[in-house]
């Protein structure tokens, strides 16, 4: 009968060493190169687009609770305003509660929970900052 110490102890034989050998292909994968170029072009255009875009003049006061001054909700400016309001007031809190619930479930079952918890708290912070900025701007409209 073996004792636990000798059963779980390390063996006296050394393990074989392994070396990692990377073989490069003989031909260039042109599909991959084209996809990388296209994705790089998309990334660069997304980074440079704000410099080329023209913003609409809102006048002296910001607009909240409605589409941008002189625009409807179907225009680009009204759509962006609606997306920001929807994401800060609805989407981020709902996903945050789901992440915190998953973190609790993982904690209970003994798995890693910190990533889910940090994500949930971060989404709540993002939602709160968006609401706070909206509140500050709305409060400042009456100040002359």
N, C-alpha and C positions, 0 to 999 in steps of 0.2 A: 504494500500500500504506500502510495506517495504522499508526502506531506505537501501542504499548500505552498510552502516556500520553495521547495525543489520543483514543484509542478509549474509554478509561474516564473521561475527564475530564467535567466537568459541562458541560451545554449552556449557551449564552449566553441562551437564551429563558427567561423566567420561567414557573414553573408556575402554572396557574390556582388561585386560592384558593377554598376551599370553606367555606361556612358551614353549620353544623348547625341545622336547623329542626325543632323538635319540635311535632307537631300533637297536641293533646289531643282525645280523642273527645267527641262531643256528648252522649252518654248514659253513665250510670254502669253499669259491668259488675257487676250484682248477684251473679252467681255468684262472681266474684272476691272481692267484699266479704264474702260469706257464708263462703267458704273461709278468708279471713284472720281473720275473727271466730272460727271454729271452731278454727283452729290457735292463736290467741291464748288461747282458753279452755283448750285442752289444755295449753299451756305454763304458764299460771297455776295450773292444778290440779296439775300436776307439781311446781311450786315450793312450793305450799301444802300438799300432801299430807303431808309429814313432820311438820308441826305438828299435824295432825289425827289422825295415826296413834298407836296405843297400842303401846308396846314390851312385850315379855314380860320378866319378871324372871328373870335367869339365876342369881341367887344370888350367892355370893361368888367363884366361879371361872368363867372363860370355858370354853366347850365347843369342842373341836376334834376332828376325826376322827369325829364322830358328829353326829346331828341335835341341835338345841337341846334342852336339858334338858326332859324331859317331852313332847317332840314327836317325830313321825316325820318321815322325809325327804319325805313327801308333803304336809306342812304348808307354809305360807308361809315360816316361819323356816328350816326344814330345806332348802327349795328355794333360798332366798337363799344359805345357807351353801354348798350344793353348787355353785351357779353361780359364786360367788366363787372357790372352790377350783379348779373346772374352768377358769375363765378365767385365773387366775394360774399354774396349773401345766401347762396344756395349750394353750389357745387362743393366748395371747399369745406364747409361745416359737415355736410353729409359724408364726404369721403373721410374727413378727420374722425368722425364718430365710428365709422367702419374700421379704420386703422386702429383706433384705440380698443375697439372690441376684439379685433384679431390679436392685438398685443396681450390683452387679458387672457384670451384663450391659449395663446402660446405660453404665457407665464404659468398658467394652470397645468398645462401638459408637460412642462419642463423643457420647452424648446426656446430658441432665441427669440426674444420679444423686443429688444431695445430698438431695432430698426423700425418696427411698426409703430412703437410708441413715439419715437422722435418724429417720424413722418406725420403722425396724427397731431402732435403738439405744434409742429411747424405749419401745418395747414390751418390750424386754429389761429396762429399768430398772423398768418397772411390774411385771413379773413378779417381779423380784428383791425389790422393796419389799414386795410381797404375801407372798412367802415369808419374808422377814425378819421382818415383823410377826407372822406365824403362829408362827415359831420363837421370838421373844421371849415371846409370850404362853404358848406351851407350856412353855418353860423356867421361867417365873415361877410356874407352878402349884405347884411343890414348895417354894417359899419360904414360910415361915410368919412 
